[in-house]
Amino acid sequence: MNKKYTHLFFDLDNTLWDFCLNSRQAIYETFLYFNLDGRGLDFDEFFNTYSAHNDRLWQQYRKKEIHKNELKRQRFQATFDDLSIEGIDAVQMNDHYLGVMPQQTMLVDGALDVLSALKARRYRLFIITNGFSEVQHKKMQNSGLASFFEKVFISEEVKTPKPGREIFDYAITSTNARKTKSLMIGDDWEVDVMGAVNNGINAIYFNPKFIKNYTKNGILGVDNGVFEINKLIELLNILQ
């Protein structure tokens, strides 16, 4: 069978590994470890405050406006400041959280079945992910994902996060892939889809929440090599 694509590049967080569920659980375990419930703090308020700061700081990190260590410290310190939490070291809390997070193993629905089917169809599978090396590798190993992928490209190791051109170029070159035979699959329109498209790589937008605002710019469509799926299993209809 003559495949249109031979090399498939997957995002990790919220495409295969369920970051939303796993991160919340890891934050909850960290919240309990530091006895914040014993101080009468509300976990939902803590988690929502942390998440807002984490999202903001990751945007800055992707733009290379802050260093990794500042991101890790500030996301908890800013949460402490907002909620008037004293007596806890932000770096220690972050270290505990990063130790607990890769132990979480919830995957996006259908992830293992889809990867098994694609492997059986002889697609070559790779990961391109933003994140910290020590965490991303452990996530994949602990959740059973690692064995499906030939190589993992992590922004910290490549020195450029998605959607930067360099990480896509590095992945293509390192796998001896052709851009015309490569496909990026990810849940973030700007980071995964537009990052790939701007580098001449077709993409699949994994959109389980049915977000509509991204589809209005005329990019989405078979003619442009950009597809949309709402469930991972739908990949198998596109990739025969």
C-alpha positions, 0 to 999 in steps of 0.5 A: 500500500502506497501511503501518503504519509510515512512519518507521524509526529505526535504531541504528547500532553493532551494528545496522548498523555492526559495532562489535564487529569494527570496534572490536577491529580499531581497538584492535589497530591502535592497540595496534601503533602504540604498540608494546605488542606490543613490550613483551610485552603480550598483545592479548586481555588489553589489549582485554578490560581496555579493553572492561570500562572502556569499557562502565562509563564509557559507562554513566556517560556515558549517565547524565551522570555524566562528561564526554566528555573524561573518558570518552575519557581514563579508558578508556585510563588505567584500562587502563594502570593495571590492566596497569602500562603506563607512558610512553604518554599516554592522550589521545594513544592515544584520539585515534589510536584514534578516528582509526582506528576510522571507517576500519573498514567491516565491516557487520552481515550483510545491512545494505546489502541490507535498507536498499536494500529498505526504501528501494525500499519508500519507507520514510523512514530515519533514525539515532538513535545514541549516540556522538561526532559526529566519529566517527559521521558518518565511520563512516557515510560510509566504510562506505556507509551515509550515502546511505540516511538522511535525517537522523542524530541523534547524542546528542552533538549533541542533548545527550541520549543514548538512552534519554533521552526528549529524543533520541526527541522531538527525532527525531520532531519533526525528521522530522515523524513520528507516533509511531504510524507510527514504529519503532525498530530496535536491538540494545540492549534498555534503550537502544533498545527500552525507550527507544523504548517508554517514549516511545510508539514501537514497536520491533524488538529486533535480537538476533543473539546470542539473548539470553534474559534480556530476554524475560521481562518481558512487554514483548516481543510483537506486542500491545505493539508490540515485535518480535524479530529475530535477523537483519536480513533478517527486517525485510523480513518485518515491513515489507512 
